[in-house]
Structures are given as structure tokens and as C-alpha cells.
Amino acid sequence: MANLVLLRHGESQWNLENRFTGWVDVPITAKGEQEAHAAGAALKGKTFSAAFTSALLRAQQTLDIILKEIGSPAIPVYKDQALNERHYGDLQGLNKAETAKKYGDAQVHIWRRSYDVPPPGGESLKDTAARVLPYYHAKILPLLKAGKNILVCAHGNSLRALVMELEGIGPETIPSVNIGTCQPLSYELDPQGRALNHALS
């Protein structure tokens, strides 16, 4: 059996400012660093053969803190934009509350939480899954099938795409699934790569 741990990055500067971030490369805050240290403390005792993260600084910073916290700073780390947050297009940099005032709460909720409705010029969760899942199947799943424990530190929507796959969640249910910052989600996988169970670490 192999273990897969999914983890969203710690609070970023634009999380703090309530802005749509997407692919804009902002760092984590002091609170985000504290969240990463706490996640690392929660994961102490677990061992990983490799870690995967996005091409964005906030995920990489979080992962670096966690690996040092658990005493595994030297394991292979693979960085790829396939694991990036969904691209929020024309909304990137805008304040979420101000955007809701302009377009209405219902429309902004659809842009943020729906499966297949993209924000203007951006990606839907379906679009995000179309790059996340092939990468998962090509790069991560073979290691899990080989019995290796893997840590993935990425973003709310790239991880929601993985959770859909692992738990068999449909498009009608995924809008209600939220992944909090630095809350490790652990899965046990069988040799065929099927998730047997999961739990918050």
C-alpha cells in the first residue's frame, strides 16, 4: 500500500488581501509560514519518496517548510505548472468582494466553485483537471503503484481536481468541496492506484 498526501499551500499575500490569485506568483504570509510549520508537525513520522508541487512560489515555499519540518529536505521535488492553481483570467488581481458587487454574488460563486464555467479569459475546474489529471497519471500514479509514499503541495483547485478523481466525486457535487490551507489530506492507495480511504492528517 502507498500513501498520498495532498496539501494546499499556506495563506498567500493575496489570500490575505482577498484577491483572485490564479497564476500570479505571490509569496506566502507570516501566517502562511506558521500554517506550513503546523502541517509539517502534523506529518512528522511520515516518510515520502518524492514530492510534487506547482511552478508557483506559494506552493514551493510551503513545501520547503514542510520538508524541513519532517526532516526530509533531500527527497526529490518535482515542480510543474500542470499543478498550478486554475487561471482566473480577467479576475486575477481583483478583490473578491468588489468583484461580487460588480457582477453579483451568484455569478462570482459560479466562477469560483462550478465545474465547467470559466471566469472571463480563465480556466474552469474542468479545464484545470484537463492538465492536472494527465500529469497525475503520467508522473505520480506510477510511483504510488510502486508502493512509494508521495506528497503533493499545490492549490485549492488543482487539488480539487485530484480529489474528484480519487474519490469519484461528480461535477454536481464538487462545488461543495473546499480544501483549506495547509490541512493535509491523506489517502491510502492499493497496488492498482485505487484510493481505499482518506483522512485529514
SVG drawing of the C-alpha trace seen along z (x, -y; Angstrom):
<svg xmlns="http://www.w3.org/2000/svg" viewBox="-27 -47 46 51">
<polyline fill="none" stroke="black" stroke-width="0.4" points="0.0,0.0 1.1,-3.6 0.2,-6.8 -0.6,-10.0 -0.8,-13.3 -2.4,-16.3 -1.8,-19.7 -2.9,-23.2 -0.3,-26.0 -0.3,-28.3 -2.0,-31.6 -0.6,-33.8 -0.4,-37.6 -3.4,-37.8 -5.4,-35.3 -4.9,-37.9 -5.9,-40.7 -9.0,-38.7 -7.8,-38.8 -8.2,-36.4 -4.7,-35.0 -4.6,-32.3 -1.2,-32.1 0.1,-35.4 3.2,-34.5 2.7,-35.9 4.5,-34.6 3.0,-33.2 2.5,-35.4 3.8,-35.0 0.6,-33.3 1.1,-31.0 4.6,-30.1 3.0,-29.2 0.4,-27.1 3.2,-25.3 5.1,-24.6 1.9,-23.3 1.2,-21.0 4.8,-19.7 4.4,-19.0 1.2,-17.1 3.0,-15.0 6.0,-14.1 6.6,-10.4 5.5,-10.0 8.1,-9.3 7.9,-10.3 9.9,-9.1 9.2,-12.2 7.2,-15.4 5.4,-17.3 4.5,-20.9 3.4,-23.6 5.5,-26.3 4.2,-28.9 6.2,-30.3 3.5,-30.0 3.3,-26.2 7.0,-25.8 7.6,-27.9 5.1,-25.8 6.6,-22.5 10.1,-23.6 9.0,-24.4 7.1,-21.1 10.0,-19.0 12.4,-20.7 9.9,-20.2 9.5,-16.5 13.2,-16.0 13.1,-15.1 14.7,-18.1 16.6,-16.0 13.9,-13.9 13.3,-14.6 11.0,-17.5 9.3,-17.9 7.8,-21.2 5.4,-21.6 2.8,-24.2 0.4,-21.3 -0.2,-21.5 -0.8,-25.3 -3.9,-26.9 -6.7,-27.4 -6.0,-30.5 -8.6,-33.2 -8.2,-35.1 -9.6,-38.7 -10.3,-38.3 -6.7,-37.9 -5.7,-40.6 -9.2,-41.8 -10.7,-42.0 -13.3,-39.2 -15.8,-41.3 -15.6,-44.2 -16.0,-41.7 -19.1,-40.3 -20.6,-43.8 -19.9,-44.4 -21.1,-41.0 -23.3,-39.7 -22.7,-37.1 -24.3,-34.4 -22.2,-34.9 -18.9,-35.1 -19.9,-32.0 -20.4,-30.2 -17.0,-31.3 -15.3,-30.3 -17.0,-27.0 -18.6,-25.5 -17.1,-22.6 -17.3,-23.8 -18.0,-27.6 -14.7,-29.6 -14.3,-33.2 -13.7,-35.6 -10.4,-34.7 -9.6,-32.0 -10.0,-28.3 -12.9,-26.3 -12.2,-23.4 -12.8,-21.2 -10.1,-22.9 -7.8,-22.7 -8.5,-18.9 -7.6,-18.5 -4.0,-19.4 -3.7,-18.1 -5.0,-14.6 -2.8,-13.6 0.2,-14.8 -1.0,-12.7 -1.4,-9.6 1.9,-10.0 4.2,-11.2 2.6,-10.5 0.4,-7.4 3.3,-5.1 5.2,-5.9 2.1,-5.2 1.6,-1.9 5.2,-1.0 4.4,-1.4 6.0,-4.8 4.6,-7.5 4.1,-10.8 3.4,-14.4 1.7,-16.9 1.7,-20.5 -0.4,-22.6 -3.5,-24.7 -7.2,-24.6 -8.5,-23.9 -5.7,-21.7 -6.2,-19.6 -10.0,-19.6 -9.4,-18.1 -7.3,-15.3 -9.9,-14.8 -12.6,-14.3 -10.5,-11.6 -9.5,-9.8 -13.0,-9.9 -15.1,-9.6 -16.8,-12.9 -19.1,-14.1 -19.4,-17.6 -22.6,-18.2 -21.0,-17.6 -17.6,-19.2 -18.8,-22.8 -19.4,-22.0 -15.9,-20.6 -13.5,-23.1 -9.8,-22.5 -8.4,-24.6 -4.9,-26.0 -2.3,-23.6 -4.7,-20.8 -3.1,-17.5 -5.4,-15.1 -4.1,-11.5 -5.1,-8.7 -4.2,-5.0 -3.9,-3.5 -3.9,0.1 -1.4,1.5 -3.7,0.6 -3.8,-3.0 -7.3,-3.0 -7.9,-5.1 -9.1,-2.9 -9.7,-5.5 -8.7,-9.0 -8.5,-11.2 -7.3,-14.6 -3.8,-14.1"/>
</svg>
